[in-house]
Amino acid sequence: CSQKCGKRFRSRTRTCTNPKPKNNGRICIGPERDEEPCPEIICSNETSRLSSWTEWDVCSKSCGSGMQKRRRSCLSNHEKCTECLNEMRLCNELPCSVEPVAIWSNWTRTTLKDQLNGNDIITETRTRFVCTIFSSSDQQLLKINSDKVLHRVCGQEGDNCQQTGKFY
């Protein structure tokens, strides 16, 4: 056959030389060259022997570096496929959201004068700071804010502080 794979042909030729016609003898009848197809063998470097890639699978994780897979199949029955039939890639590489860390500040004491009777009013206040940290290779976010403020009123001597129960 003309080549190892792909569309192949084989041919044969003949000549009228054995023996050469004598005395105005009859020359060979029919074509000097005869050609016929060989069975086709798909070449290993032809991409047509592989199916198209499937769509990517759903990522294995919603965050924190999951994996996705896609596949293709061998369409040739003549030989085993040597190309890769599965492909993997990273997905959803952003870290999972971090639960905010809430930290209450220490109590801060404030002394005010009562406008009606002139007595001291001692109050204490503290703030809850919420810290959310998010980072990845392409962006960083550090968020700190005061989420709640808690007040309590103390006795005139600054003892027996009672929480007002209100958050502001």
C-alpha positions in Angstrom: 0.0 0.0 0.0 1.1 3.6 -0.7 1.4 4.6 3.0 1.0 3.2 6.5 -2.2 5.0 7.4 -4.9 7.3 6.1 -6.3 6.9 2.6 -4.1 4.3 0.9 -3.8 2.7 -2.5 -1.9 0.0 -4.0 -0.9 -0.2 -7.7 0.7 -2.6 -10.1 2.1 -2.0 -13.6 2.9 -4.3 -16.4 4.8 -4.2 -19.6 4.8 -6.3 -22.7 8.4 -7.2 -22.7 8.4 -10.7 -21.5 8.3 -11.8 -24.2 8.3 -8.8 -26.4 5.7 -9.2 -29.3 7.3 -10.4 -32.5 6.3 -10.3 -36.1 3.6 -7.8 -35.6 2.3 -9.8 -32.7 -0.4 -8.6 -30.6 0.6 -6.0 -27.9 -0.8 -6.1 -24.4 -4.4 -5.4 -24.0 -5.7 -3.1 -21.1 -4.0 -0.4 -19.1 -0.3 -0.7 -18.1 -1.2 0.5 -14.5 -3.9 -0.9 -12.2 -4.8 0.7 -8.9 -7.2 -0.2 -6.0 -7.8 1.1 -2.5 -6.3 -0.4 0.6 -8.3 -0.6 3.8 -8.1 2.8 5.5 -6.2 3.0 8.8 -6.7 6.2 10.8 -3.3 7.8 11.6 -2.5 8.3 15.2 -1.8 12.0 14.7 -5.2 12.7 13.2 -7.6 14.5 15.6 -10.6 13.1 13.8 -10.2 9.8 15.7 -11.1 11.6 19.0 -14.5 13.0 19.9 -14.9 16.6 21.0 -14.3 17.5 24.6 -17.4 17.4 26.8 -18.4 20.4 28.8 -16.6 20.9 32.1 -18.2 19.0 35.1 -19.5 21.0 38.0 -16.7 22.0 40.3 -16.1 19.6 43.2 -16.1 22.5 45.7 -18.0 25.8 45.8 -14.9 27.5 47.2 -11.4 26.7 48.4 -9.9 25.1 45.2 -12.0 22.4 43.7 -11.5 20.3 40.6 -13.3 20.0 37.3 -13.1 17.3 34.7 -14.0 16.9 31.1 -13.7 13.9 28.8 -13.4 12.8 25.2 -13.6 9.3 23.7 -11.6 7.4 21.1 -13.6 7.0 17.9 -11.1 4.6 16.2 -11.6 0.9 16.5 -8.4 0.2 14.6 -5.9 1.1 17.3 -5.8 2.3 20.9 -5.8 6.0 21.4 -2.6 7.4 22.9 -3.9 10.9 23.6 -5.2 12.0 26.9 -9.0 11.2 27.2 -9.5 13.1 30.5 -8.5 16.6 31.4 -8.6 18.3 34.9 -8.4 21.9 36.0 -8.7 23.9 39.2 -11.9 25.8 39.8 -13.4 28.1 42.5 -10.0 28.9 43.8 -11.2 31.7 46.0 -11.1 30.9 49.7 -14.3 30.1 51.4 -15.7 33.0 53.3 -14.3 33.4 56.8 -16.7 33.6 59.7 -16.4 37.1 61.0 -14.5 37.4 64.3 -16.3 39.6 66.8 -14.4 41.1 69.7 -15.9 43.3 72.4 -13.8 46.2 73.5 -13.1 46.8 77.2 -15.7 48.9 79.1 -15.1 52.6 78.8 -16.4 54.6 81.8 -17.9 58.1 81.3 -19.1 60.4 84.0 -21.9 62.8 83.2 -23.8 65.4 85.4 -27.5 64.9 85.8 -29.1 68.1 84.5 -32.0 67.9 87.0 -30.2 67.4 90.3 -26.5 67.8 89.5 -25.5 64.3 90.6 -22.9 62.3 88.7 -24.2 59.6 86.4 -21.6 57.0 85.6 -22.1 55.0 82.4 -20.0 52.4 80.7 -19.9 51.7 77.0 -18.2 49.0 75.0 -18.2 48.3 71.3 -18.1 45.0 69.4 -15.7 45.2 66.5 -16.3 42.8 63.7 -13.3 41.8 61.6 -13.7 40.0 58.3 -10.6 39.0 56.5 -10.6 37.8 52.9 -7.6 37.3 50.7 -6.7 35.6 47.5 -3.9 36.0 45.0 -5.6 38.8 43.2 -7.5 40.8 45.9 -7.4 41.4 49.6 -10.0 42.8 51.9 -9.8 43.6 55.6 -13.0 44.9 57.0 -13.2 46.1 60.6 -16.3 47.9 61.8 -18.2 48.5 65.0 -21.2 46.3 64.8 -22.9 46.9 68.2 -22.6 49.3 71.1 -23.6 48.2 74.6 -24.3 50.7 77.4 -24.7 50.2 81.1 -25.5 52.6 83.9 -23.5 52.3 87.2 -24.3 53.5 90.7 -23.0 56.9 91.9 -19.9 55.2 93.3 -19.3 53.5 90.0 -20.3 50.1 91.3 -23.3 47.8 90.6 -23.4 48.6 86.9 -26.6 47.4 85.2 -26.8 46.7 81.5 -29.5 48.8 79.9 -30.2 45.9 77.5 -30.2 48.1 74.4 -27.8 47.7 71.5 -27.1 50.8 69.4 
